[in-house]
Amino acid sequence: MKTKLFRLKFEGALASGIRALDAARTTSVGAAALFAGILPGPVAAAGPAFEPVGSYATGLTGQTSAEIVAVKGDKMYVSNAANASVDIVDISDPKQPVRLKRLDLSAYGSEVTSVAVGNGLVAAAVESGTEPGKVVFFSPGGSNLRAVEVGAGPDMVTFTPDGKRVLVANEGEPSGYGEGHVDPEGSVSVIDVLPRRKFSVKTIGFQAFDPDQPRAGDLPPGVRIFGSTRPSLDLEPEYIAVDENGRKAWVSLQENNAIAILDLEALEVDKIVDLGFKDHSQAGNGLDASDRDNAVNISTWPQGRVYGMYQPDGLAAFRIGGKDYVLSANEGDAREYPGLAEEARVRSVTTNDSFTAALRDNAALGRLTVTTKMPAAGSDAESTVYAFGARSFSVWDGETGDLVYDSGDQLEQIIAAELPANFNSNNEANTFDDRSDNKGPEPEAAATGVVDGRTYGFIGLERVGGVVVVDLGDPASPAIVQYLQNRDFAATPVGPDSGPEVIDFVPAHKSPTGKPLIAVSNEVSGTVSLWEPKGE
């Protein structure tokens, strides 16, 4: 555990850093270089300085809206989950978005979970509980609706770069476990949208990894299979990233702490990669584990005691030097259904014989949420705990799935530097230290894009809000460029933006202004914010 001396030094650094950051927010570089004295990792000396140019509000207060955003040209598509609708928004002037139509899709299912836009075609995923879901297609203006059936619980939809296919992550969440409950298979549906007169659907499942199949030994032992004994039921696709040629896809299996690599030419699962664990005893891998210490305490912990499961949500693919990489937002997630609830506090799963009383104190590790379903065979629940998520972004080798880089504790360090009075705030209340015991800033969204010939990553922080901009020019040593935040912590209700869920990067040639644009959907505030780089 870090000492009190470190905390005092850190608080002093924060005070001087905040004064500098406040002064820098109006400069072309923004906050980028000023993190250099605070963060342990690399910080870019320069880069695009994004600024907000416009905002759209759904007006659907009190329910999940503006969950997903997709932009092409002068139109923006925004999904509203509980309302089962998609808003079509004119952003020809990004400073003044105007809703053209609210498209009601309730006839196709109970909830719109995702939306994507391709070449003259828009696709929206609509789920119906544990029953097969649908992808509804329509024209950019919202006409000519047609639907195709996909797997259960379609949670994310995306077009391949050439626009010829749509990929759907069918999460297949159960109604519960045990008698009387239904646990559908997780899968990925591939929809060929050419020719337009006849769409065809191929659904890729995980049956080949079931114990009674010859290939079952290919499933790495570290992949978390703990709800059902059959991987085909237990693996739950969350998000999909596609390579620039449309030949390969990476699928986050969040609860399973794994990524599936798909061969889109053979239409099969090539491999499943066990992501392993993050060691929170290592320097630079600290975390603030308590919401009861009334302090910023980003600490490392005794060796062999605390590990983090990466459990990524959003993924984004990028290519550097002819090699594919995947950027992940390591949010973390626990299963909680009738018949299975895996989340518990460290204090409830350890004793003074296994963890010291000091470690089990609520101001130390006692309230940290961890799994009761041990992730690896032979794990000792009495001496080691595994927290949900890694509170970081990572870069993975696109071929092998090996970890190339992890940002360590830099995201929490940035929040402490920028927002000391609202460190690890929740997204529904302007609090201090409220989420330290449970996934911290909770990195949720990931996107990549090229600005002025250089590749950048964008990581959305679901709880405290905002987007971290990262220079990915060296995938083994990404550099933080900027932290974008459009939340007023004195506002009631929270906002203007809160709860970023998805980031859509729009390259200059597809943007209504001819400049790169990022659209950030915020499901708590029901808003989408639009950002552009300053200058030419």
Order of alpha helices (4+ residues) and beta strands (2+ residues): alpha-beta-beta-beta-beta-beta-beta-beta-beta-beta-beta-beta-beta-beta-alpha-beta-beta-beta-beta-beta-beta-beta-beta-beta-beta-beta-alpha-alpha-beta-beta-beta-beta-alpha-beta-beta-beta-beta-beta-beta-beta-beta-beta
